[in-house]
Amino acid sequence: MDIIKVSSRSRSPAVAGAIAGVMRERGRAEVQAIGAGAVNQAVKAVAIARGYLTLDGIDAICIPAFTTVEIEGKERTAIKLTVEPR
Amino acid sequence: MDIIKVSSRSRSPAVAGAIAGVMRERGRAEVQAIGAGAVNQAVKAVAIARGYLTLDGIDAICIPAFTTVEIEGKERTAIKLTVEPR
């Protein structure tokens, strides 16, 4: 599954649209963020996406977890938010 | 229900312990954070709390939402994370 990567400069309504689109198509979405600014945008996006998905009768919940990603040869700790129907 | 308030200086393992304790006692917990640093600590705390609660057979999920709080007479937008069993 494609991972929705969020940065601190991502617009949360745009990310929310992506989350809602993937949820409708595939039933779940994965969002990845590194750093406080990115995690904040990602969480706001999930809150907004929940509103979009409620209109489709989907009660979306979110499962946060730590994950390790490699960026330019260095390991970084990222937050992964898995969005699923309840 | 008491709300667990998280700041950017909160230690996420300590917040995780509080979340797990409230979950065990009351079956759900509410976490509130204002600003990117605080939201980041709150999300990390939920990820850690999930690990604690798995040991108790609880599959904890999280529902992010916007909320408005008044601080020193001014309205601020906060993120509320409701933690519940799946």
Backbone of each chain as nested JSON, in Angstrom:
{
  "chains": [
    {"id": "A", "residues": [
      {"number": 1, "name": "MET", "atoms": {"N": [0.853, -1.199, 0.0], "CA": [0.0, 0.0, 0.0], "C": [0.885, 1.244, 0.0]}},
      {"number": 2, "name": "ASP", "atoms": {"N": [0.488, 2.247, -0.75], "CA": [1.208, 3.509, -0.742], "C": [1.055, 4.188, 0.619]}},
      {"number": 3, "name": "ILE", "atoms": {"N": [2.136, 4.754, 1.086], "CA": [2.107, 5.486, 2.352], "C": [1.948, 6.969, 2.037]}},
      {"number": 4, "name": "ILE", "atoms": {"N": [1.063, 7.632, 2.766], "CA": [0.875, 9.071, 2.609], "C": [1.903, 9.764, 3.498]}},
      {"number": 5, "name": "LYS", "atoms": {"N": [2.892, 10.39, 2.876], "CA": [3.966, 11.033, 3.641], "C": [3.627, 12.503, 3.888]}},
      {"number": 6, "name": "VAL", "atoms": {"N": [3.723, 12.89, 5.145], "CA": [3.319, 14.246, 5.551], "C": [4.541, 14.984, 6.069]}},
      {"number": 7, "name": "SER", "atoms": {"N": [4.694, 16.237, 5.666], "CA": [5.756, 17.079, 6.21], "C": [5.115, 18.219, 7.009]}},
      {"number": 8, "name": "SER", "atoms": {"N": [5.956, 18.998, 7.669], "CA": [5.43, 20.118, 8.465], "C": [4.803, 21.182, 7.574]}},
      {"number": 9, "name": "ARG", "atoms": {"N": [5.161, 21.15, 6.275], "CA": [4.589, 22.139, 5.352], "C": [3.365, 21.617, 4.604]}},
      {"number": 10, "name": "SER", "atoms": {"N": [3.013, 20.337, 4.838], "CA": [1.824, 19.776, 4.189], "C": [0.586, 20.535, 4.658]}},
      {"number": 11, "name": "ARG", "atoms": {"N": [-0.354, 20.749, 3.766], "CA": [-1.635, 21.364, 4.142], "C": [-2.547, 20.246, 4.646]}},
      {"number": 12, "name": "SER", "atoms": {"N": [-3.01, 20.382, 5.887], "CA": [-3.77, 19.265, 6.464], "C": [-5.078, 18.969, 5.724]}},
      {"number": 13, "name": "PRO", "atoms": {"N": [-5.806, 19.966, 5.165], "CA": [-7.013, 19.599, 4.406], "C": [-6.683, 18.778, 3.154]}},
      {"number": 14, "name": "ALA", "atoms": {"N": [-5.542, 19.061, 2.522], "CA": [-5.139, 18.289, 1.332], "C": [-4.785, 16.864, 1.737]}},
      {"number": 15, "name": "VAL", "atoms": {"N": [-4.058, 16.723, 2.846], "CA": [-3.713, 15.384, 3.336], "C": [-4.99, 14.631, 3.717]}},
      {"number": 16, "name": "ALA", "atoms": {"N": [-5.936, 15.35, 4.32], "CA": [-7.219, 14.741, 4.7], "C": [-7.934, 14.188, 3.477]}},
      {"number": 17, "name": "GLY", "atoms": {"N": [-7.9, 14.932, 2.379], "CA": [-8.522, 14.472, 1.135], "C": [-7.867, 13.191, 0.642]}},
      {"number": 18, "name": "ALA", "atoms": {"N": [-6.528, 13.146, 0.739], "CA": [-5.798, 11.941, 0.319], "C": [-6.167, 10.756, 1.205]}},
      {"number": 19, "name": "ILE", "atoms": {"N": [-6.226, 10.989, 2.508], "CA": [-6.589, 9.904, 3.442], "C": [-7.982, 9.372, 3.115]}},
      {"number": 20, "name": "ALA", "atoms": {"N": [-8.923, 10.288, 2.945], "CA": [-10.307, 9.879, 2.676], "C": [-10.386, 9.102, 1.359]}},
      {"number": 21, "name": "GLY", "atoms": {"N": [-9.634, 9.558, 0.345], "CA": [-9.639, 8.877, -0.951], "C": [-9.118, 7.453, -0.842]}},
      {"number": 22, "name": "VAL", "atoms": {"N": [-7.99, 7.286, -0.149], "CA": [-7.396, 5.951, 0.013], "C": [-8.322, 5.063, 0.85]}},
      {"number": 23, "name": "MET", "atoms": {"N": [-8.922, 5.626, 1.897], "CA": [-9.859, 4.855, 2.737], "C": [-11.029, 4.339, 1.911]}},
      {"number": 24, "name": "ARG", "atoms": {"N": [-11.573, 5.208, 1.051], "CA": [-12.725, 4.799, 0.237], "C": [-12.332, 3.705, -0.738]}},
      {"number": 25, "name": "GLU", "atoms": {"N": [-11.118, 3.811, -1.307], "CA": [-10.673, 2.854, -2.327], "C": [-10.219, 1.534, -1.742]}},
      {"number": 26, "name": "ARG", "atoms": {"N": [-9.458, 1.623, -0.632], "CA": [-8.778, 0.416, -0.138], "C": [-9.187, 0.014, 1.267]}},
      {"number": 27, "name": "GLY", "atoms": {"N": [-9.994, 0.844, 1.948], "CA": [-10.478, 0.448, 3.27], "C": [-9.552, 0.794, 4.422]}},
      {"number": 28, "name": "ARG", "atoms": {"N": [-8.311, 1.16, 4.117], "CA": [-7.398, 1.644, 5.159], "C": [-6.332, 2.531, 4.54]}},
      {"number": 29, "name": "ALA", "atoms": {"N": [-5.698, 3.361, 5.361], "CA": [-4.66, 4.266, 4.862], "C": [-3.528, 4.33, 5.879]}},
      {"number": 30, "name": "GLU", "atoms": {"N": [-2.315, 4.509, 5.374], "CA": [-1.16, 4.684, 6.259], "C": [-0.55, 6.057, 6.029]}},
      {"number": 31, "name": "VAL", "atoms": {"N": [-0.339, 6.777, 7.133], "CA": [0.204, 8.133, 7.085], "C": [1.52, 8.129, 7.853]}},
      {"number": 32, "name": "GLN", "atoms": {"N": [2.553, 8.721, 7.283], "CA": [3.868, 8.731, 7.932], "C": [4.354, 10.161, 8.131]}},
      {"number": 33, "name": "ALA", "atoms": {"N": [4.874, 10.446, 9.314], "CA": [5.349, 11.798, 9.624], "C": [6.614, 11.716, 10.46]}},
      {"number": 34, "name": "ILE", "atoms": {"N": [7.57, 12.606, 10.163], "CA": [8.815, 12.675, 10.951], "C": [8.922, 14.077, 11.537]}},
      {"number": 35, "name": "GLY", "atoms": {"N": [8.975, 14.152, 12.851], "CA": [9.117, 15.452, 13.521], "C": [7.771, 16.011, 13.959]}},
      {"number": 36, "name": "ALA", "atoms": {"N": [7.848, 16.896, 14.971], "CA": [6.641, 17.397, 15.62], "C": [5.708, 18.131, 14.656]}},
      {"number": 37, "name": "GLY", "atoms": {"N": [6.271, 18.972, 13.788], "CA": [5.436, 19.743, 12.864], "C": [4.682, 18.838, 11.906]}},
      {"number": 38, "name": "ALA", "atoms": {"N": [5.355, 17.796, 11.442], "CA": [4.73, 16.848, 10.51], "C": [3.67, 16.008, 11.218]}},
      {"number": 39, "name": "VAL", "atoms": {"N": [3.97, 15.563, 12.442], "CA": [3.0, 14.758, 13.19], "C": [1.744, 15.591, 13.456]}},
      {"number": 40, "name": "ASN", "atoms": {"N": [1.935, 16.858, 13.793], "CA": [0.799, 17.746, 14.036], "C": [-0.084, 17.866, 12.793]}},
      {"number": 41, "name": "GLN", "atoms": {"N": [0.529, 18.066, 11.628], "CA": [-0.253, 18.178, 10.387], "C": [-0.98, 16.863, 10.096]}},
      {"number": 42, "name": "ALA", "atoms": {"N": [-0.298, 15.746, 10.37], "CA": [-0.896, 14.429, 10.101], "C": [-2.124, 14.191, 10.992]}},
      {"number": 43, "name": "VAL", "atoms": {"N": [-2.0, 14.546, 12.278], "CA": [-3.121, 14.324, 13.206], "C": [-4.298, 15.231, 12.84]}},
      {"number": 44, "name": "LYS", "atoms": {"N": [-4.006, 16.488, 12.49], "CA": [-5.083, 17.386, 12.051], "C": [-5.758, 16.828, 10.802]}},
      {"number": 45, "name": "ALA", "atoms": {"N": [-4.953, 16.264, 9.892], "CA": [-5.507, 15.693, 8.66], "C": [-6.448, 14.53, 8.974]}},
      {"number": 46, "name": "VAL", "atoms": {"N": [-6.076, 13.684, 9.944], "CA": [-6.951, 12.556, 10.29], "C": [-8.261, 13.083, 10.886]}},
      {"number": 47, "name": "ALA", "atoms": {"N": [-8.167, 14.12, 11.728], "CA": [-9.384, 14.699, 12.316], "C": [-10.314, 15.225, 11.217]}},
      {"number": 48, "name": "ILE", "atoms": {"N": [-9.737, 15.887, 10.209], "CA": [-10.539, 16.425, 9.102], "C": [-11.098, 15.271, 8.253]}},
      {"number": 49, "name": "ALA", "atoms": {"N": [-10.249, 14.275, 7.97], "CA": [-10.686, 13.125, 7.149], "C": [-11.853, 12.393, 7.81]}},
      {"number": 50, "name": "ARG", "atoms": {"N": [-11.829, 12.316, 9.14], "CA": [-12.948, 11.681, 9.851], "C": [-14.279, 12.34, 9.502]}},
      {"number": 51, "name": "GLY", "atoms": {"N": [-14.253, 13.657, 9.389], "CA": [-15.464, 14.387, 9.004], "C": [-15.913, 14.013, 7.606]}},
      {"number": 52, "name": "TYR", "atoms": {"N": [-14.955, 13.964, 6.661], "CA": [-15.289, 13.587, 5.276], "C": [-15.905, 12.181, 5.255]}},
      {"number": 53, "name": "LEU", "atoms": {"N": [-15.265, 11.258, 6.0], "CA": [-15.642, 9.839, 5.914], "C": [-16.951, 9.545, 6.635]}},
      {"number": 54, "name": "THR", "atoms": {"N": [-17.271, 10.348, 7.649], "CA": [-18.556, 10.195, 8.33], "C": [-19.701, 10.33, 7.327]}},
      {"number": 55, "name": "LEU", "atoms": {"N": [-19.508, 11.225, 6.352], "CA": [-20.526, 11.434, 5.316], "C": [-20.719, 10.176, 4.466]}},
      {"number": 56, "name": "ASP", "atoms": {"N": [-19.692, 9.317, 4.414], "CA": [-19.788, 8.046, 3.685], "C": [-20.178, 6.895, 4.612]}},
      {"number": 57, "name": "GLY", "atoms": {"N": [-20.508, 7.22, 5.862], "CA": [-20.891, 6.171, 6.807], "C": [-19.703, 5.402, 7.366]}},
      {"number": 58, "name": "ILE", "atoms": {"N": [-18.481, 5.966, 7.231], "CA": [-17.279, 5.299, 7.754], "C": [-16.847, 5.999, 9.049]}},
      {"number": 59, "name": "ASP", "atoms": {"N": [-16.758, 5.225, 10.139], "CA": [-16.272, 5.739, 11.424], "C": [-14.784, 5.417, 11.499]}},
      {"number": 60, "name": "ALA", "atoms": {"N": [-13.949, 6.378, 11.057], "CA": [-12.506, 6.124, 10.941], "C": [-11.81, 6.317, 12.282]}},
      {"number": 61, "name": "ILE", "atoms": {"N": [-10.95, 5.367, 12.624], "CA": [-10.124, 5.475, 13.822], "C": [-8.655, 5.438, 13.395]}},
      {"number": 62, "name": "CYS", "atoms": {"N": [-7.788, 5.686, 14.338], "CA": [-6.385, 5.872, 14.017], "C": [-5.525, 5.123, 15.043]}},
      {"number": 63, "name": "ILE", "atoms": {"N": [-4.5, 4.441, 14.555], "CA": [-3.606, 3.661, 15.408], "C": [-2.191, 4.196, 15.225]}},
      {"number": 64, "name": "PRO", "atoms": {"N": [-1.665, 4.915, 16.23], "CA": [-0.313, 5.453, 16.1], "C": [0.74, 4.424, 16.499]}},
      {"number": 65, "name": "ALA", "atoms": {"N": [1.861, 4.421, 15.804], "CA": [2.969, 3.51, 16.116], "C": [4.283, 4.162, 15.702]}},
      {"number": 66, "name": "PHE", "atoms": {"N": [5.349, 3.733, 16.327], "CA": [6.681, 4.164, 15.906], "C": [7.135, 3.279, 14.76]}},
      {"number": 67, "name": "THR", "atoms": {"N": [7.907, 3.857, 13.852], "CA": [8.49, 3.077, 12.774], "C": [9.841, 3.696, 12.432]}},
      {"number": 68, "name": "THR", "atoms": {"N": [10.701, 2.916, 11.82], "CA": [12.026, 3.432, 11.454], "C": [12.105, 3.551, 9.94]}},
      {"number": 69, "name": "VAL", "atoms": {"N": [12.557, 4.706, 9.478], "CA": [12.717, 4.903, 8.034], "C": [14.147, 5.347, 7.763]}},
      {"number": 70, "name": "GLU", "atoms": {"N": [14.61, 5.059, 6.539], "CA": [15.963, 5.467, 6.166], "C": [15.869, 6.67, 5.248]}},
      {"number": 71, "name": "ILE", "atoms": {"N": [16.514, 7.754, 5.618], "CA": [16.527, 8.961, 4.801], "C": [17.973, 9.384, 4.598]}},
      {"number": 72, "name": "GLU", "atoms": {"N": [18.373, 9.419, 3.326], "CA": [19.761, 9.756, 2.968], "C": [20.762, 8.913, 3.767]}},
      {"number": 73, "name": "GLY", "atoms": {"N": [20.465, 7.609, 3.854], "CA": [21.383, 6.667, 4.498], "C": [21.35, 6.68, 6.015]}},
      {"number": 74, "name": "LYS", "atoms": {"N": [20.491, 7.545, 6.602], "CA": [20.423, 7.603, 8.073], "C": [19.078, 7.105, 8.566]}},
      {"number": 75, "name": "GLU", "atoms": {"N": [19.093, 6.378, 9.679], "CA": [17.844, 5.894, 10.265], "C": [17.169, 7.009, 11.057]}},
      {"number": 76, "name": "ARG", "atoms": {"N": [15.896, 7.194, 10.786], "CA": [15.113, 8.188, 11.522], "C": [13.881, 7.501, 12.107]}},
      {"number": 77, "name": "THR", "atoms": {"N": [13.449, 7.96, 13.259], "CA": [12.214, 7.44, 13.84], "C": [11.046, 8.267, 13.325]}},
      {"number": 78, "name": "ALA", "atoms": {"N": [10.067, 7.585, 12.772], "CA": [8.875, 8.247, 12.25], "C": [7.662, 7.777, 13.038]}},
      {"number": 79, "name": "ILE", "atoms": {"N": [6.597, 8.553, 12.936], "CA": [5.311, 8.124, 13.48], "C": [4.458, 7.662, 12.308]}},
      {"number": 80, "name": "LYS", "atoms": {"N": [3.898, 6.462, 12.456], "CA": [2.971, 5.947, 11.444], "C": [1.573, 5.963, 12.043]}},
      {"number": 81, "name": "LEU", "atoms": {"N": [0.647, 6.59, 11.343], "CA": [-0.759, 6.571, 11.758], "C": [-1.508, 5.667, 10.79]}},
      {"number": 82, "name": "THR", "atoms": {"N": [-1.992, 4.554, 11.28], "CA": [-2.821, 3.687, 10.444], "C": [-4.271, 4.103, 10.652]}},
      {"number": 83, "name": "VAL", "atoms": {"N": [-4.948, 4.431, 9.561], "CA": [-6.35, 4.851, 9.636], "C": [-7.21, 3.705, 9.102]}},
      {"number": 84, "name": "GLU", "atoms": {"N": [-8.163, 3.278, 9.898], "CA": [-9.009, 2.132, 9.548], "C": [-10.445, 2.422, 9.956]}},
      {"number": 85, "name": "PRO", "atoms": {"N": [-11.407, 1.682, 9.4], "CA": [-12.763, 1.781, 9.929], "C": [-12.773, 1.159, 11.318]}},
      {"number": 86, "name": "ARG", "atoms": {"N": [-13.641, 1.66, 12.174], "CA": [-13.683, 1.117, 13.545], "C": [-14.05, -0.356, 13.528]}}
    ]},
    {"id": "B", "residues": [
      {"number": 1, "name": "MET", "atoms": {"N": [-15.119, 13.267, 33.035], "CA": [-13.837, 12.547, 33.021], "C": [-12.687, 13.548, 33.016]}},
      {"number": 2, "name": "ASP", "atoms": {"N": [-11.654, 13.25, 33.79], "CA": [-10.464, 14.099, 33.783], "C": [-9.788, 14.021, 32.419]}},
      {"number": 3, "name": "ILE", "atoms": {"N": [-9.332, 15.173, 31.948], "CA": [-8.608, 15.215, 30.681], "C": [-7.111, 15.21, 30.987]}},
      {"number": 4, "name": "ILE", "atoms": {"N": [-6.367, 14.399, 30.263], "CA": [-4.911, 14.36, 30.415], "C": [-4.335, 15.454, 29.522]}},
      {"number": 5, "name": "LYS", "atoms": {"N": [-3.795, 16.51, 30.139], "CA": [-3.272, 17.637, 29.361], "C": [-1.789, 17.455, 29.116]}},
      {"number": 6, "name": "VAL", "atoms": {"N": [-1.413, 17.576, 27.854], "CA": [-0.029, 17.316, 27.448], "C": [0.581, 18.602, 26.911]}},
      {"number": 7, "name": "SER", "atoms": {"N": [1.818, 18.887, 27.315], "CA": [2.546, 20.03, 26.757], "C": [3.736, 19.506, 25.967]}},
      {"number": 8, "name": "SER", "atoms": {"N": [4.418, 20.42, 25.282], "CA": [5.588, 20.012, 24.485], "C": [6.71, 19.504, 25.383]}},
      {"number": 9, "name": "ARG", "atoms": {"N": [6.659, 19.851, 26.679], "CA": [7.709, 19.392, 27.605], "C": [7.315, 18.124, 28.358]}},
      {"number": 10, "name": "SER", "atoms": {"N": [6.069, 17.647, 28.134], "CA": [5.642, 16.399, 28.786], "C": [6.519, 15.242, 28.311]}},
      {"number": 11, "name": "ARG", "atoms": {"N": [6.848, 14.333, 29.22], "CA": [7.582, 13.121, 28.833], "C": [6.556, 12.103, 28.33]}},
      {"number": 12, "name": "SER", "atoms": {"N": [6.73, 11.649, 27.075], "CA": [5.693, 10.781, 26.516], "C": [5.536, 9.453, 27.271]}},
      {"number": 13, "name": "PRO", "atoms": {"N": [6.609, 8.825, 27.83], "CA": [6.359, 7.592, 28.597], "C": [5.504, 7.845, 29.839]}},
      {"number": 14, "name": "ALA", "atoms": {"N": [5.697, 9.006, 30.482], "CA": [4.89, 9.335, 31.668], "C": [3.427, 9.547, 31.272]}},
      {"number": 15, "name": "VAL", "atoms": {"N": [3.208, 10.24, 30.156], "CA": [1.833, 10.448, 29.666], "C": [1.221, 9.097, 29.285]}},
      {"number": 16, "name": "ALA", "atoms": {"N": [2.033, 8.221, 28.695], "CA": [1.547, 6.884, 28.322], "C": [1.072, 6.124, 29.553]}},
      {"number": 17, "name": "GLY", "atoms": {"N": [1.824, 6.239, 30.646], "CA": [1.427, 5.582, 31.891], "C": [0.088, 6.106, 32.392]}},
      {"number": 18, "name": "ALA", "atoms": {"N": [-0.091, 7.421, 32.285], "CA": [-1.364, 8.027, 32.707], "C": [-2.515, 7.54, 31.829]}},
      {"number": 19, "name": "ILE", "atoms": {"N": [-2.279, 7.495, 30.527], "CA": [-3.325, 7.029, 29.592], "C": [-3.704, 5.583, 29.922]}},
      {"number": 20, "name": "ALA", "atoms": {"N": [-2.689, 4.738, 30.11], "CA": [-2.954, 3.316, 30.381], "C": [-3.719, 3.168, 31.698]}},
      {"number": 21, "name": "GLY", "atoms": {"N": [-3.33, 3.959, 32.707], "CA": [-4.012, 3.888, 34.001], "C": [-5.485, 4.267, 33.896]}},
      {"number": 22, "name": "VAL", "atoms": {"N": [-5.766, 5.37, 33.189], "CA": [-7.154, 5.819, 33.031], "C": [-7.946, 4.812, 32.192]}},
      {"number": 23, "name": "MET", "atoms": {"N": [-7.325, 4.264, 31.158], "CA": [-7.993, 3.252, 30.328], "C": [-8.397, 2.044, 31.165]}},
      {"number": 24, "name": "ARG", "atoms": {"N": [-7.478, 1.576, 32.008], "CA": [-7.763, 0.392, 32.823], "C": [-8.895, 0.674, 33.807]}},
      {"number": 25, "name": "GLU", "atoms": {"N": [-8.903, 1.896, 34.361], "CA": [-9.894, 2.239, 35.393], "C": [-11.26, 2.562, 34.804]}},
      {"number": 26, "name": "ARG", "atoms": {"N": [-11.245, 3.324, 33.688], "CA": [-12.514, 3.863, 33.199], "C": [-12.891, 3.41, 31.797]}},
      {"number": 27, "name": "GLY", "atoms": {"N": [-11.976, 2.709, 31.121], "CA": [-12.318, 2.175, 29.803], "C": [-12.069, 3.119, 28.653]}},
      {"number": 28, "name": "ARG", "atoms": {"N": [-11.816, 4.412, 28.957], "CA": [-11.429, 5.358, 27.91], "C": [-10.662, 6.516, 28.535]}},
      {"number": 29, "name": "ALA", "atoms": {"N": [-9.916, 7.224, 27.692], "CA": [-9.132, 8.353, 28.183], "C": [-9.183, 9.489, 27.163]}},
      {"number": 30, "name": "GLU", "atoms": {"N": [-9.13, 10.719, 27.664], "CA": [-9.064, 11.877, 26.775], "C": [-7.765, 12.63, 26.998]}},
      {"number": 31, "name": "VAL", "atoms": {"N": [-7.086, 12.909, 25.9], "CA": [-5.797, 13.587, 25.944], "C": [-5.936, 14.888, 25.166]}},
      {"number": 32, "name": "GLN", "atoms": {"N": [-5.435, 15.983, 25.736], "CA": [-5.571, 17.28, 25.079], "C": [-4.196, 17.91, 24.882]}},
      {"number": 33, "name": "ALA", "atoms": {"N": [-3.971, 18.467, 23.688], "CA": [-2.681, 19.072, 23.37], "C": [-2.886, 20.318, 22.531]}},
      {"number": 34, "name": "ILE", "atoms": {"N": [-2.11, 21.354, 22.813], "CA": [-2.166, 22.593, 22.029], "C": [-0.782, 22.844, 21.443]}},
      {"number": 35, "name": "GLY", "atoms": {"N": [-0.709, 22.92, 20.123], "CA": [0.563, 23.192, 19.452], "C": [1.258, 21.916, 19.015]}},
      {"number": 36, "name": "ALA", "atoms": {"N": [2.123, 22.061, 18.007], "CA": [2.754, 20.913, 17.356], "C": [3.582, 20.073, 18.329]}},
      {"number": 37, "name": "GLY", "atoms": {"N": [4.359, 20.713, 19.186], "CA": [5.207, 19.967, 20.113], "C": [4.384, 19.126, 21.07]}},
      {"number": 38, "name": "ALA", "atoms": {"N": [3.291, 19.693, 21.539], "CA": [2.415, 18.974, 22.475], "C": [1.681, 17.836, 21.776]}},
      {"number": 39, "name": "VAL", "atoms": {"N": [1.204, 18.087, 20.555], "CA": [0.495, 17.038, 19.801], "C": [1.444, 15.87, 19.54]}},
      {"number": 40, "name": "ASN", "atoms": {"N": [2.685, 16.18, 19.204], "CA": [3.697, 15.136, 18.961], "C": [3.908, 14.283, 20.208]}},
      {"number": 41, "name": "GLN", "atoms": {"N": [4.058, 14.919, 21.362], "CA": [4.243, 14.154, 22.602], "C": [3.014, 13.299, 22.902]}},
      {"number": 42, "name": "ALA", "atoms": {"N": [1.827, 13.857, 22.634], "CA": [0.577, 13.127, 22.901], "C": [0.463, 11.884, 22.016]}},
      {"number": 43, "name": "VAL", "atoms": {"N": [0.804, 12.033, 20.735], "CA": [0.691, 10.896, 19.811], "C": [1.709, 9.821, 20.17]}},
      {"number": 44, "name": "LYS", "atoms": {"N": [2.929, 10.239, 20.516], "CA": [3.934, 9.262, 20.945], "C": [3.452, 8.541, 22.204]}},
      {"number": 45, "name": "ALA", "atoms": {"N": [2.824, 9.284, 23.117], "CA": [2.313, 8.673, 24.354], "C": [1.245, 7.623, 24.047]}},
      {"number": 46, "name": "VAL", "atoms": {"N": [0.375, 7.896, 23.085], "CA": [-0.664, 6.916, 22.734], "C": [-0.013, 5.666, 22.14]}},
      {"number": 47, "name": "ALA", "atoms": {"N": [1.015, 5.856, 21.294], "CA": [1.716, 4.704, 20.707], "C": [2.33, 3.845, 21.812]}},
      {"number": 48, "name": "ILE", "atoms": {"N": [2.936, 4.482, 22.81], "CA": [3.556, 3.738, 23.926], "C": [2.471, 3.073, 24.779]}},
      {"number": 49, "name": "ALA", "atoms": {"N": [1.394, 3.806, 25.058], "CA": [0.301, 3.268, 25.883], "C": [-0.314, 2.03, 25.229]}},
      {"number": 50, "name": "ARG", "atoms": {"N": [-0.395, 2.036, 23.908], "CA": [-0.917, 0.863, 23.189], "C": [-0.112, -0.394, 23.549]}},
      {"number": 51, "name": "GLY", "atoms": {"N": [1.195, -0.234, 23.651], "CA": [2.045, -1.36, 24.04], "C": [1.716, -1.843, 25.444]}},
      {"number": 52, "name": "TYR", "atoms": {"N": [1.574, -0.904, 26.388], "CA": [1.227, -1.263, 27.765], "C": [-0.111, -2.011, 27.792]}},
      {"number": 53, "name": "LEU", "atoms": {"N": [-1.088, -1.481, 27.059], "CA": [-2.458, -1.998, 27.141], "C": [-2.62, -3.336, 26.427]}},
      {"number": 54, "name": "THR", "atoms": {"N": [-1.79, -3.568, 25.409], "CA": [-1.809, -4.865, 24.727], "C": [-1.56, -5.985, 25.731]}},
      {"number": 55, "name": "LEU", "atoms": {"N": [-0.675, -5.709, 26.712], "CA": [-0.364, -6.698, 27.746], "C": [-1.589, -7.015, 28.602]}},
      {"number": 56, "name": "ASP", "atoms": {"N": [-2.546, -6.073, 28.666], "CA": [-3.805, -6.297, 29.4], "C": [-4.91, -6.809, 28.473]}},
      {"number": 57, "name": "GLY", "atoms": {"N": [-4.564, -7.109, 27.238], "CA": [-5.564, -7.582, 26.287], "C": [-6.461, -6.493, 25.729]}},
      {"number": 58, "name": "ILE", "atoms": {"N": [-6.006, -5.221, 25.858], "CA": [-6.801, -4.097, 25.337], "C": [-6.17, -3.597, 24.041]}},
      {"number": 59, "name": "ASP", "atoms": {"N": [-6.944, -3.598, 22.943], "CA": [-6.485, -3.069, 21.656], "C": [-6.952, -1.614, 21.588]}},
      {"number": 60, "name": "ALA", "atoms": {"N": [-6.094, -0.69, 22.011], "CA": [-6.494, 0.718, 22.123], "C": [-6.372, 1.426, 20.779]}},
      {"number": 61, "name": "ILE", "atoms": {"N": [-7.401, 2.191, 20.446], "CA": [-7.384, 3.018, 19.234], "C": [-7.565, 4.471, 19.669]}},
      {"number": 62, "name": "CYS", "atoms": {"N": [-7.414, 5.365, 18.704], "CA": [-7.383, 6.786, 19.03], "C": [-8.225, 7.557, 18.006]}},
      {"number": 63, "name": "ILE", "atoms": {"N": [-8.995, 8.504, 18.495], "CA": [-9.858, 9.309, 17.641], "C": [-9.478, 10.778, 17.812]}},
      {"number": 64, "name": "PRO", "atoms": {"N": [-8.829, 11.37, 16.802], "CA": [-8.435, 12.771, 16.921], "C": [-9.565, 13.714, 16.522]}},
      {"number": 65, "name": "ALA", "atoms": {"N": [-9.662, 14.831, 17.233], "CA": [-10.687, 15.826, 16.919], "C": [-10.174, 17.203, 17.325]}},
      {"number": 66, "name": "PHE", "atoms": {"N": [-10.72, 18.217, 16.697], "CA": [-10.424, 19.593, 17.112], "C": [-11.344, 19.958, 18.269]}},
      {"number": 67, "name": "THR", "atoms": {"N": [-10.846, 20.794, 19.163], "CA": [-11.686, 21.294, 20.238], "C": [-11.206, 22.701, 20.586]}},
      {"number": 68, "name": "THR", "atoms": {"N": [-12.067, 23.476, 21.188], "CA": [-11.701, 24.843, 21.56], "C": [-11.578, 24.931, 23.069]}},
      {"number": 69, "name": "VAL", "atoms": {"N": [-10.483, 25.5, 23.544], "CA": [-10.301, 25.684, 24.982], "C": [-10.005, 27.158, 25.251]}},
      {"number": 70, "name": "GLU", "atoms": {"N": [-10.341, 27.577, 26.462], "CA": [-10.066, 28.964, 26.831], "C": [-8.855, 29.0, 27.749]}},
      {"number": 71, "name": "ILE", "atoms": {"N": [-7.856, 29.757, 27.364], "CA": [-6.653, 29.889, 28.188], "C": [-6.386, 31.377, 28.398]}},
      {"number": 72, "name": "GLU", "atoms": {"N": [-6.39, 31.783, 29.656], "CA": [-6.199, 33.195, 30.017], "C": [-7.136, 34.094, 29.215]}},
      {"number": 73, "name": "GLY", "atoms": {"N": [-8.393, 33.659, 29.121], "CA": [-9.422, 34.472, 28.479], "C": [-9.417, 34.439, 26.967]}},
      {"number": 74, "name": "LYS", "atoms": {"N": [-8.47, 33.677, 26.375], "CA": [-8.408, 33.627, 24.917], "C": [-8.76, 32.226, 24.421]}},
      {"number": 75, "name": "GLU", "atoms": {"N": [-9.495, 32.162, 23.304], "CA": [-9.843, 30.876, 22.72], "C": [-8.667, 30.322, 21.928]}},
      {"number": 76, "name": "ARG", "atoms": {"N": [-8.331, 29.061, 22.215], "CA": [-7.271, 28.383, 21.469], "C": [-7.837, 27.091, 20.892]}},
      {"number": 77, "name": "THR", "atoms": {"N": [-7.337, 26.719, 19.721], "CA": [-7.731, 25.435, 19.153], "C": [-6.784, 24.359, 19.671]}},
      {"number": 78, "name": "ALA", "atoms": {"N": [-7.355, 23.323, 20.224], "CA": [-6.58, 22.198, 20.746], "C": [-6.919, 20.955, 19.949]}},
      {"number": 79, "name": "ILE", "atoms": {"N": [-6.047, 19.972, 20.07], "CA": [-6.342, 18.642, 19.531], "C": [-6.715, 17.742, 20.707]}},
      {"number": 80, "name": "LYS", "atoms": {"N": [-7.84, 17.074, 20.562], "CA": [-8.258, 16.103, 21.565], "C": [-8.096, 14.708, 20.971]}},
      {"number": 81, "name": "LEU", "atoms": {"N": [-7.382, 13.858, 21.682], "CA": [-7.258, 12.457, 21.267], "C": [-8.067, 11.618, 22.243]}},
      {"number": 82, "name": "THR", "atoms": {"N": [-9.135, 11.027, 21.763], "CA": [-9.901, 10.111, 22.596], "C": [-9.342, 8.709, 22.39]}},
      {"number": 83, "name": "VAL", "atoms": {"N": [-8.943, 8.08, 23.476], "CA": [-8.386, 6.726, 23.417], "C": [-9.434, 5.767, 23.949]}},
      {"number": 84, "name": "GLU", "atoms": {"N": [-9.757, 4.758, 23.155], "CA": [-10.824, 3.799, 23.511], "C": [-10.392, 2.395, 23.107]}},
      {"number": 85, "name": "PRO", "atoms": {"N": [-11.008, 1.37, 23.679], "CA": [-10.776, 0.017, 23.155], "C": [-11.407, -0.056, 21.761]}},
      {"number": 86, "name": "ARG", "atoms": {"N": [-10.819, -0.864, 20.902], "CA": [-11.356, -0.967, 19.541], "C": [-12.786, -1.494, 19.558]}}
    ]}
  ]
}
